């Protein structure tokens, strides 16, 4: 019985063991040879606290995500992060005191009341909070993907339940798309923030602000069957562009054009973000003479959304399976039936183009006309 449990535990967590082993090896030997080796007791304190912080954040953050009450999610996440940082600092101080009492480290090795020590604890706690948050989003992404695949198989088996299954499929695809986008932003941005913080660069504050706004928006998104203000979607695109500009030292050549009054106009969530994310994943956004373009026009009750970008000639960087575009087409059909046009193609200039055309009546404009 015990042997079976150990095998099951190893099977479920062997990837965790491998990643932590690589981290410990890198931290001890690689950084040790580059700078200097520390006392073994110091490494034990650091690894115990870091691993404990990672799983503590992951456990409670997953519970918060599973909570259906979106209005209090952001508050709970901020409260959780604050408590984890405080726990990290206090636990580290207690372990240092205990190790000093048992002579496992010298009393001069770590000064727990030193300002640099406190700042180091805060920095490391935030780093592992970020890793744990990304880990939870990845797990949720896999779970949502399995739900999508299961619903698709059921749709092939029973045509009698087709309408019901399509509604559930749209919901699961929206959840999967949200979970797919967030970890991608999170890991790229956290990696940038980590490297940038080490160099004491002031751009880290801007990156954190843009990332927090996008995460806050993702947590408060409504159900897949609801529309959101189009202006809010445009704001998220601007945050995304700013993040990529910060991450690439403003080397991207991309412009966003918005024409017409979007106030009061509503649109399905995440469709614009998917199109823009595809530009960064699969397009060449650093071309000197052919800038990427995101254009949104609203005039005479017609909404036109188009993206244009040079095709990336580097093969194998991000292989496209058109999953995102299929999700966009399915969601447009779910909301607008056959009253829309969605096209995507490569033009003679080797530019990839997506176009959406929808007849939309702004309810606020209609209200003003009646007055």
Secondary structure in CASP SS format (residue, H / E / C, confidence):
PFRMAT SS
TARGET T0000
AUTHOR 0000-0000-0000
METHOD secondary structure of the structure
MODEL  1
X C 1.00
X H 1.00
X H 1.00
X H 1.00
X H 1.00
X H 1.00
X H 1.00
X H 1.00
X H 1.00
X H 1.00
X H 1.00
X H 1.00
X H 1.00
X H 1.00
X H 1.00
X H 1.00
X H 1.00
X H 1.00
X H 1.00
X H 1.00
X H 1.00
X H 1.00
X H 1.00
X H 1.00
X H 1.00
X H 1.00
X H 1.00
X H 1.00
X H 1.00
X H 1.00
X H 1.00
X H 1.00
X H 1.00
X H 1.00
X C 1.00
X C 1.00
X C 1.00
X C 1.00
X C 1.00
X H 1.00
X H 1.00
X H 1.00
X H 1.00
X H 1.00
X H 1.00
X H 1.00
X H 1.00
X H 1.00
X H 1.00
X H 1.00
X H 1.00
X H 1.00
X H 1.00
X H 1.00
X H 1.00
X H 1.00
X H 1.00
X H 1.00
X H 1.00
X H 1.00
X H 1.00
X H 1.00
X H 1.00
X H 1.00
X H 1.00
X C 1.00
X C 1.00
X C 1.00
X C 1.00
X H 1.00
X H 1.00
X H 1.00
X H 1.00
X H 1.00
X H 1.00
X H 1.00
X H 1.00
X H 1.00
X H 1.00
X H 1.00
X H 1.00
X H 1.00
X H 1.00
X H 1.00
X H 1.00
X H 1.00
X H 1.00
X H 1.00
X H 1.00
X H 1.00
X H 1.00
X H 1.00
X H 1.00
X H 1.00
X H 1.00
X H 1.00
X H 1.00
X H 1.00
X H 1.00
X H 1.00
X H 1.00
X C 1.00
X C 1.00
X C 1.00
X C 1.00
X C 1.00
X C 1.00
X C 1.00
X C 1.00
X C 1.00
X C 1.00
X C 1.00
X C 1.00
X C 1.00
X H 1.00
X H 1.00
X H 1.00
X H 1.00
X H 1.00
X H 1.00
X H 1.00
X H 1.00
X H 1.00
X H 1.00
X H 1.00
X H 1.00
X H 1.00
X H 1.00
X H 1.00
X H 1.00
X H 1.00
X H 1.00
X H 1.00
X H 1.00
X H 1.00
X H 1.00
X H 1.00
X H 1.00
X H 1.00
X H 1.00
X H 1.00
X H 1.00
X H 1.00
X H 1.00
X H 1.00
X H 1.00
X H 1.00
X H 1.00
X H 1.00
X H 1.00
X H 1.00
X H 1.00
X H 1.00
X H 1.00
X H 1.00
X H 1.00
X H 1.00
X C 1.00
X H 1.00
X H 1.00
X H 1.00
X H 1.00
X H 1.00
X H 1.00
X H 1.00
X H 1.00
X H 1.00
X H 1.00
X H 1.00
X H 1.00
X H 1.00
X H 1.00
X H 1.00
X H 1.00
X H 1.00
X H 1.00
X H 1.00
X H 1.00
X H 1.00
X H 1.00
X H 1.00
X H 1.00
X H 1.00
X H 1.00
X H 1.00
X H 1.00
X H 1.00
X H 1.00
X H 1.00
X H 1.00
X H 1.00
X H 1.00
X H 1.00
X H 1.00
X H 1.00
X H 1.00
X H 1.00
X H 1.00
X C 1.00
X C 1.00
X C 1.00
X C 1.00
X H 1.00
X H 1.00
X H 1.00
X H 1.00
X H 1.00
X H 1.00
X H 1.00
X H 1.00
X H 1.00
X H 1.00
X H 1.00
X H 1.00
X H 1.00
X H 1.00
X H 1.00
X H 1.00
X H 1.00
X C 1.00
X C 1.00
X C 1.00
X C 1.00
X C 1.00
X C 1.00
X C 1.00
X E 1.00
X E 1.00
X E 1.00
X H 1.00
X H 1.00
X H 1.00
X H 1.00
X H 1.00
X H 1.00
X H 1.00
X H 1.00
X H 1.00
X H 1.00
X H 1.00
X H 1.00
X H 1.00
X H 1.00
X H 1.00
X H 1.00
X H 1.00
X H 1.00
X C 1.00
X C 1.00
X C 1.00
X C 1.00
X C 1.00
X C 1.00
X E 1.00
X E 1.00
X E 1.00
X E 1.00
X E 1.00
X E 1.00
X C 1.00
X C 1.00
X C 1.00
X C 1.00
X C 1.00
X C 1.00
X E 1.00
X E 1.00
X E 1.00
X C 1.00
X C 1.00
X H 1.00
X H 1.00
X H 1.00
X H 1.00
X H 1.00
X H 1.00
X H 1.00
X H 1.00
X H 1.00
X H 1.00
X H 1.00
X H 1.00
X E 1.00
X E 1.00
X C 1.00
X C 1.00
X C 1.00
X C 1.00
X C 1.00
X C 1.00
X C 1.00
X E 1.00
X E 1.00
X E 1.00
X E 1.00
X E 1.00
X E 1.00
X E 1.00
X E 1.00
X C 1.00
X C 1.00
X E 1.00
X E 1.00
X E 1.00
X E 1.00
X E 1.00
X E 1.00
X E 1.00
X E 1.00
X E 1.00
X E 1.00
X C 1.00
X C 1.00
X C 1.00
X C 1.00
X C 1.00
X C 1.00
X C 1.00
X C 1.00
X C 1.00
X C 1.00
X C 1.00
X H 1.00
X H 1.00
X H 1.00
X H 1.00
X H 1.00
X H 1.00
X H 1.00
X H 1.00
X H 1.00
X H 1.00
X H 1.00
X H 1.00
X H 1.00
X H 1.00
X C 1.00
X C 1.00
X C 1.00
X E 1.00
X E 1.00
X E 1.00
X E 1.00
X E 1.00
X E 1.00
X E 1.00
X C 1.00
X C 1.00
X C 1.00
X C 1.00
X E 1.00
X E 1.00
X E 1.00
X E 1.00
X E 1.00
X E 1.00
X E 1.00
X E 1.00
X E 1.00
X C 1.00
X C 1.00
X C 1.00
X H 1.00
X H 1.00
X H 1.00
X H 1.00
X H 1.00
X H 1.00
X H 1.00
X H 1.00
X C 1.00
END
